[in-house]
């Protein structure tokens, strides 16, 4: 019986699952009524706190906790496959974290930075505009400025962790991107991402955004994969290591390292696959609540609904085909805060719960007690800063002020009241937080659960003091503080319920009507919030009741504290399947390998049909010959990619879509044709 090991590294917890592939496959179909049978593939589960400063610690804890529960006669060396999903990349985008990069744009106009949110996404990272790029036909629009690019590479390499390269119309001819990629590899040891490697779709600014995000994520994924590989070797596990993509399929670890942006929805995709296996549900809405985000998506006929236009994460629309998931910065470890415009809120920033921080660093409790006893006015009471992960560029990547803050955190958490003694220090700290090097600790829903006795695994006293310190903040934005910490905790839980219901309805309305929250208007927001109100009151002139017609599957560690009430207010059936808290890790080993290659055929001049191939251009005198050649090339490329991604027993699906403009009188004008081949396969298992 093949035993698989599934891993998921989330923002708060690292999960491990031992999965019996034979039982899991036997029970992978059916309906919700079969749920008690479906989860039979799960043999054992384990959790450990995610340790971002050294991912190996959390991973080691989860792996070492689950391996002793292998069936009798089975050793770690017998494990046939290890696969992991991760929300780290998704969380990094949502929270605005990531390694510093240099983006090189070939043939772009400077105004491109103003489109697709590219300038905002890059922040202070350098951008190099260079002559080059191609025309829609694939012909060169200008020669590549080799010397200028060489100088830019040498100038920026010491201060960045990776390079991103995007050429104008590179999907029609990637030769300039390939040349610059080779230069970067010759001149530096930095990783490099190219736009044509990630998408075959047009939209130059969005392609540049996608490649920039990809480059920014490479160092984090490298850290994760190296940690997992080292731990597997320690345990004597020689099985292949795979990673879940954003569409729920699997890729080999080496492929993931070159295209980490494809994992930006790895966690949500794995959770959908896991939700299907664990619940047996067919057509449902799935809400996955973790420590950092809530991810909402649909299963239709047992399959994840995909977003063909590109995954949207943290407000950025990428060009990565992935599950049609709506990601919100709302989780068990979201920051409780007072917003000057919106009042009392939870999220979107993740912080470390005070109850957890005091559990890990007992001296924090002494600091909290001292702050509670101090009646003087104090800024930042109940908040701390601590290192989250190692430096990604060395000390060269930090300013002098940032380095002083970094060094001040060398011995553990520091109270913000002691750390921030000038606005400049605050700005240096904010930059370290933006890069994901440092994280803030403060009051969270997890703390509220401790105050109310719904959770007791961490330091309850720290949560209680944190609530009392929060109440001492000056009231503004119309927020009137509750009378005590318990009432505050209840208000936090109510806020999570309301915000969760709101984002679920947001997803449903967007899916059905294509209307997002920005277009709800005052009336729409009133109707949604009124529908989610716990008690509309007998004196109300109107009742508002929005009903979710599909069952709601809730997965993730915190859902037990909130989703019973959320489902009641949404007037729908709630399904919390067995092992809901490790659904991502289950989904990591329940998927298969899928790779797709698409080739565009255009007509640059009358009688010429041009195939835009992965390695160049080829012209034909008739469309059918061009399409047949494109199909063969796409099939070979997709098969090779699937094999490289770790697939065996590969099958193919071929598609062709012609765009033809029809004029009055029956005249047909060929515009373009898209030939695509998708290769499917199951992951290769270790030979026992």
Secondary structure by P-SEA (a helix, b strand, c coil): cbbbbbbbbcccbbbbbbbcaaaaaaacccccccccccccccccccccccccccaaaaaaaaaaacccccccccccccccccccccaaaaaaaaaccccbbbbbbccccccccccccccccccccbbbbbcbbbccccccccccaaaaaaaaaaaccccccbbbbbcccccccaaaaaaaaaaaaacccbbbbbcccccccccaaaaaaaaaaaaaaaaaaaaaaaaaaaaaaaaccccbbbbbccccccccaaaaaaccccccaaaaaaaaaaaaaaccccbbbbbbbcccbbbbbbbccccccccccccccccccccccccccccccccccccccccccccccccccccccaaaaaaaccaaaaaaaaaaaccccccccccccccccccccccccccaaaaaaaaaacccccccccccccaaaaaaaaaaaaaccbbbbcccaaaaaaaacccccccaaaaaaaaaaaaaccccccccccccaaaaaaaaaaaaaaaaaaaaaaaaaaaacccccccccaaaaaaaaaaacccccccccbbbbbbccbbbbbbcccccccaaaaaaaacbbbbbcccccaaaaaaaaabbbbbbbbbbbbbccccbbbbbcccbbbbbccaaaaaaaaaaaaaaaaaaaaaaacccbbbbbbbbbbbbbbcccbbbbbcbbbbbbbbbbccccccc
